[in-house]
Amino acid sequence: MRVLAAMSGGVDSAVAAALAVEAGHEVVGVHMALSRNREQFRAGSRGCCSIEDAGDARRAADVLGIPYYVWDLSERFEDTVVADFLSEYEAGRTPNPCVRCNEHIKFEALLDKATALGFDAVATGHYAQVLTREVTVPGPDGDPVTRTVRELHRSPNDAKDQSYVLAVMGQERLARSIFPLGGFASKDEVRAEAERRGLSVSNKPDSYDICFVSDGDTQGFLKARLGARTGEIVDTEGEVLGEHEGAYAFTVGQRKGLSLGRPAADGKPRYVLEVEPVSNRVVVGPAELLTVDRIEGDRSVWLADDVLAAAGWEPAPAGPDGAASGQVSGWFDASVQVRAHGAPVPARVRAVVGQADDGEAPGAADGARTEVELTGETLRGVAAGQSLVVYQGTRVIGQSTVQRAYRARRAASAAR
């Protein structure tokens, strides 16, 4: 196969490219230049895709003996990932820029451009596994059809697993992606591979933080881009407790940085419960008000049509105008994760989708909303804008962006 290896300049992508070469593929390396900001030239490694990283990627490509190019995707990155980051915070939501980068840059702009240039697949240094198996699903005429599906699974390296940020890619792009590091159980194994192959990045520090916030000061970045907007910090009764310089700088579950000046009456810590962008207010309260047991998500992407088909479909309730509003799957057991390195919790899940254009049963492309009911422990501090990923065991079933999270049991008790 002709494979385009995305080379960020780190050890993971360098080893992934090396393994693609070793597998017999015709490999070309490409580095994505995502910023023209000279401040991102630095010693060590904080984010990724800086000027320094481009040089490291070039040296790795030279060692591997593969062609190497730099693609300037900085304008696309600014218009999608950075713009989404700013608009989501401005709307009182908490985005995950790594999810959006995978969606809009690595598995949209990069993969689509690679396909247009005649490449069969893109290889990246993500820690995740793609497994293949045969499944039987209903065909267009209702008869069962057997087909081969590619499944996205967690990496055996729990500490580095990136299936959470990859879930947004969808089935079509998953079919054109290769993750050579999927079977590695530790980062030490990857570094050993790099050293054995003479790659100078073998001991390069891991990247971390948000790559386009060069100094790590997210609040400072938001203030510089969105401007200071003085507003009130209030409790659940509406009493003013303090002021802030922009509600966009706060996120649900936050405890530090409130600067309230006086403690709560019970002496317990207060947390951000809600960010109100229209009124520019931040609502704070006790930790127990952060717990949720029901989550609703939108912008859903499904990677397992067979799971949805097995759950069955029913017509969704009609909308206000009386028109049919698509279909809803039956509830199925799963686990959900709402943070990149958070623990999954048991839940039951169902998909709500729009009507397929061709009148057939809905599939991944028609995904719209996800409904989740936690069946065991609750979650705390779930913010709108976060990515919610649905798993069955190690397999990724789908992904959704949190729209609303609440405590259904508490609401039911209050109503009584």
Secondary structure, DSSP 8 states (H G I E B T S, - for coil): -EEEEE--SSHHHHHHHHHHHHTT-EEEEEEEE----GGG--SS-SSSS-HHHHHHHHHHHHHHT--EEEEE-HHHHIIIIIHHHHHHHHTT----HHHHHIIIIIIIIHHHHHHHTT-SEEE---S-EEEEEEEEEE-TTSSEEEEEEEEEE--S-TTT--HHHHGGGHHHHHTTEE-TTTT---HHHHHHHHHHTT-GGGG-----S-TT-TTS-HHHHHHHHH----EEEE-TT--EEEEES-GGG--TT--TT---SS--TT----EEEEEETTTTEEEEE-GGGGEESEEEEEEEEES-HHHHHHH-EEE----TTS----EEE--EEEEEE-STT---EEEEEEEEE---TTSS---GGGEEEEEEEESSS-EE---TT-EEEEEETTEEEEEEEEEEEE-HHHHHHHH-
